[in-house]
Amino acid sequence: MSALRRILAVFLAVAHITATGMMAMPSAALAQASDGEPPTISFERIGEGVLGDTQVFSASVTDDRELATVTLHYRLGESSDYESALMRPIAGTAIHSASVETRGSDETVLQYYIEARDAAGNRSIQGFAFDPIERALISPEQPASAAIAATAVEPAQQVSTNSMSTGRKVLYGILGIVVVGAIASAAGDSGGSRDNPAADDPGTVPVRILVDAL
């Protein structure tokens, strides 16, 4: 009888060890497959957009295992609540994109941040709700006005002699002497006549010289 008990005890011990090992296997496999790496977000910030146009936001998002969602959180102005838009992947690429309508708004800024999650629940964020990324919204007329202003203040093209060769400087000097002589001759003959009266100040003769650079 005692031998039977020993056999039964050994059997129960082996069964317990086997059951314990089988229960531990999923935990070990889960530990090996654990994902602690969050997604990576890479994108180029666009500083300005035209108010009234559809604003497009794109980002390249990757994960070492399985990417779950990429979300754009945005708001028009600085005091409104954030809204969310799912950024959908472009087929065959890691680029995710979403668009925001600004038609009918008079806000001058669009604030946003991007959030990516993987299948394990790891999360990455570019920007924050309390410190968002901003895109200025410019009225459609403003860029044209700025271009006109820039054109109006653009200085006239001038010929610089700093980089001219010595031969060109000598040539311009000779032309200057000829012009001065012409001015002196004109001043000497400035007595005028009844049909061609003299200038009020014979010593002053306005002359404009246009010289094309050689």
C-alpha positions, 0 to 999 in steps of 0.5 A, spaced: 500 500 500 505 504 501 508 503 494 502 505 491 502 511 495 509 513 493 507 512 485 501 516 486 505 521 489 510 521 484 505 522 479 502 528 482 508 531 483 510 530 475 503 532 473 504 539 478 510 540 475 508 539 467 502 543 469 506 549 472 511 549 466 505 549 461 502 555 464 509 559 464 510 558 457 505 563 454 508 568 459 515 567 457 512 567 450 509 574 451 515 577 455 519 575 449 514 578 444 513 585 448 513 591 445 516 597 448 518 601 442 513 607 440 512 609 433 516 614 430 513 620 427 517 625 422 514 631 418 515 637 415 512 643 418 508 648 414 508 655 417 503 658 413 497 657 409 491 661 405 485 662 410 479 659 406 483 653 403 483 646 405 489 645 410 493 638 408 497 635 414 502 629 412 507 625 416 511 619 415 509 614 421 512 608 422 513 602 428 517 596 429 511 592 430 504 594 428 501 601 427 494 602 430 492 609 429 495 616 427 490 622 429 491 629 428 488 634 433 487 641 431 483 647 433 482 654 429 484 659 434 487 659 440 481 658 445 477 653 442 476 646 443 481 641 439 477 636 434 480 630 432 481 627 425 484 620 423 490 621 419 489 615 413 495 612 410 497 613 403 497 606 399 504 603 399 507 608 403 508 610 411 505 617 409 499 619 413 494 625 411 488 628 414 485 635 411 482 641 415 477 646 412 478 653 414 472 656 409 468 661 413 473 662 419 476 668 420 481 665 425 489 667 423 492 661 426 491 653 426 494 649 432 495 642 432 499 636 434 499 629 432 499 622 436 501 615 433 499 609 437 501 602 436 498 595 437 501 594 444 498 601 446 505 605 445 504 612 444 508 618 440 506 625 440 509 631 436 506 637 439 502 638 445 495 640 447 498 645 451 504 647 447 501 646 440 504 647 433 502 653 429 500 654 422 499 661 420 492 663 416 494 668 411 488 672 408 488 671 400 489 678 399 495 679 403 500 675 399 499 679 393 499 686 397 506 683 400 508 682 393 506 689 390 510 692 396 516 688 395 516 690 388 515 698 389 521 698 394 525 694 390 531 699 388 533 700 381 539 696 378 545 700 379 552 699 375 557 698 380 565 699 378 568 695 384 568 689 380 570 692 374 577 691 370 582 697 370 580 698 362 573 699 364 574 704 369 579 708 364 573 708 359 568 710 364 573 716 366 574 718 358 567 718 357 566 722 364 571 727 361 568 728 354 561 729 358 564 734 362 567 738 356 560 738 353 557 741 359 562 746 359 561 748 352 553 748 353 554 753 359 559 757 355 554 758 349 548 759 354 547 766 353 541 764 349 537 768 344 530 770 343 528 764 340 532 760 345 532 763 352 538 762 356 537 758 363 535 761 369 542 758 372 547 758 366 552 754 370 547 748 372 546 743 366 542 737 368 545 731 365 543 724 365 548 719 363 545 711 362 551 707 361 550 699 359 555 695 363 560 692 358 
